[in-house]
Amino acid sequence: MGRIVDRDWAEFYAYQQSRTELRPLLLKALAYAGPADGRAAVDLGCGQGFETIALLDAGWTVTAVDSSAAGLALLRESAGDRPGLSLVEGSMAAVPLLPADLVHASFALPFCPPEQFPTMWAHVRAALRPGAVLAVNFFGPHDTWAGEEGMTFHSETEVREMLDGLEVLELTEVDEDGMSGAGPKHWHVFDVLARQRQRAPHR
């Protein structure tokens, strides 16, 4: 079997079009974030944009970022004439992010190569406005794909270090067998919900 990062993403995104339920991570993030009121969100590694559409429908202004033109084309078609959507084609590390009140990346960050991950993560942290909610996943070392070239994996200690300075709302570890779009696998995932702390008032 070839590398996971070299899979047919266009086929995978088309398959994902049949999905009917939002990722639980995004549902929790929306609950923590509160009413959208036109505030800015980023959907990083948005793919075909199932969660992006949900953000738009909830009243967010969304910047959707993905390296796949095929995925963004499906999102553009699904979004129709919904207002408030900006599409950005590019790798996660190459795209500086505008300030946002919600940054979401579902099963996307581990596909950033290790040599690019620090730059990408710096962009994510810099985009968080005071009070912004961060909703992301990291893959752990027990994952079936651990060691795959072009992917990044983290221990729980490393995850907590990357969240330093944020208010950690939830950090949940999943370490179990399951299914993926590529077939059966062992999942080792850290689901993270965190909030950027409010700036202390000047005295």
N, C-alpha and C positions, 0 to 999 in steps of 0.2 A: 504494500500500500504506500502511496506517495505521501509527501509531507502534508499535514493538515493545512498549513498556510497556503498550499498550492491547490487546494480543492477548487471545484467549480462553484464559485460563490454565486454566480448568476442563477445556477440551478437551485442552490440552497435558498436563495432569497425568494425565488418563485415558489418553492415548496412552503416557505414560511408565510406566504400570502393566505394560506388556508387556516392559519392560527386564529383562534377565536378569543383567547384569554390573554390579558396583559400579564407581563412579568410581575410577580408579587413584589419585587424590589421597587418597581415604579409606583405601584399602588401605595406602598408604605411611604415612599418619598413624597407623594402628593398629599398624603395625610399630614405629614410633618410640615410641609411647606405652606399649607393653608391656601386660601383663595388666590387664584392666579392674578386676576385684575390686570392682565396684559403684561405682566412681568416677564423677564427674559429667562429662557431655559436653553441649555445646550444638550443635544442628544448625540453623544460622541460614539462613532462606530454604529451609526443608525441603521445600517443595512437597508431593508426594503421599507422601513419606517413605520412599523406597526405601533410602536410606542410613541413615535413622533406625532402620528395622527391623534393619539389619545391626548397628548399634551396640548395640541392645537384646539381640540374639542373642549378641553378643560379651561381654555382661555389664556394659555401661555403664548408668548411670541417665541418662536423656536428657531435656533440655528442648528441644522442637521448636518453632521460631518461624516463623510465616509470616503474611502479610497476607491470604491466600486461605482463606476458610472452606471452599471446595470441596476444596482440597488437604488441609486438616487433616481433613476428613470422610473422605476416602479413606485417610489415614494411620490414623485411629481404627479404621476397618473392618479394615485390613490388620493392625494390631497385635493385635487381638483381646484376649485376657486377659493379654498379656505385662505383667509388672510393671515399674515404674520409668520410666514415660513421663508427662511433663507437656506438654500442648499449650498454646501461647500464640499467640493471634491478635492481630496488630498489625504495624505497619511496623517495619523493622529499626532505624530511628533512634528509635522511640518506646518501645522495650522495653529497659529496663536489664537486663543479664544477671547472673545469679547466678554466683558464683565457680565455675570449671570447670577440669578437668584436660585437656580436649580441646575445642577450638572448631573446628567444621567449617562451611564455607560453599562449596558447589560451584556455580559460575556464578551466584551470587546477589548478591554485593556490588555489581557494576556496575549493578544495577537500582535502587540507592539514588540518589535525585536529588542532584546536586552540592551543593545548599544544605543537605542533611541529612547528607551523608557524614561530615563531621568529627565530628558527634555520635555517629553510629553507630560509627565507628572508635574513638572514645574508650570507648564501651561495651565493644567487643571487647577492647581492650587492658586495661581495668580488670577484666575477667572472668578473665584468665589467672592462675591460681595459679602459684606458683613451680614450675618444671619442666613446666608445661602445654604441650601441643603445639597449634600453630595451623596449620590447613590451609585455605587460601583461594585464590581466583583473582581476578585483576584483568584488565580488558580494556585493551589498548594502543591507541595512536592510529592504527595501521594497520588496525584492525578495520573490517569493513564497516559496523557500526553506530555507529562513532565520529561524534560530533556529534548523535546522536539525543537529542531533548529528554527530560529525565527520567532520563538515564543518565549514569554517571560513568566516565571513562577516565583512565588514568595512564601516564606514561612510566616507563621502567625506573628512572630517577633518582628519580622521585617514589615509586615502590614501595619502593626501598631506604630512602628517608627515613622512610617510614611504619613500616618495620621496625626503626628505630633502637632500640637497647637490647635487642633480641631476638637470640638465637643463630639465625642463618639456616642451616637444615639443607639445604634445596634451594631454588633459585630457577631455574625453567626457563621459557624463552621459547618460545612456539609462534607462528609467523608463516607461515601457509600456508592454501591454499584447502581447503574441506571442506564438510560438510553441517551443517545445524542443523534444529531442529524447524520452522523457518519456511522451509526450503529452502536452496539453495547459498549460501555466504557465504565471505568471507575471515576467518579467525580470527587475531586477535592477542591472545594470552593470556599472562599471567604466572602460573604455578603456584607457589605458595609453601608451603613447610613450614618452620616456625620453632618455637623453643622459648623459653618465658619463663625467664630466668636464675634460678637459685637465689639467694636472699638470702644475702649474706655473713654469716657468723656474727659475733655481737657479741664484741668483745675485752674 
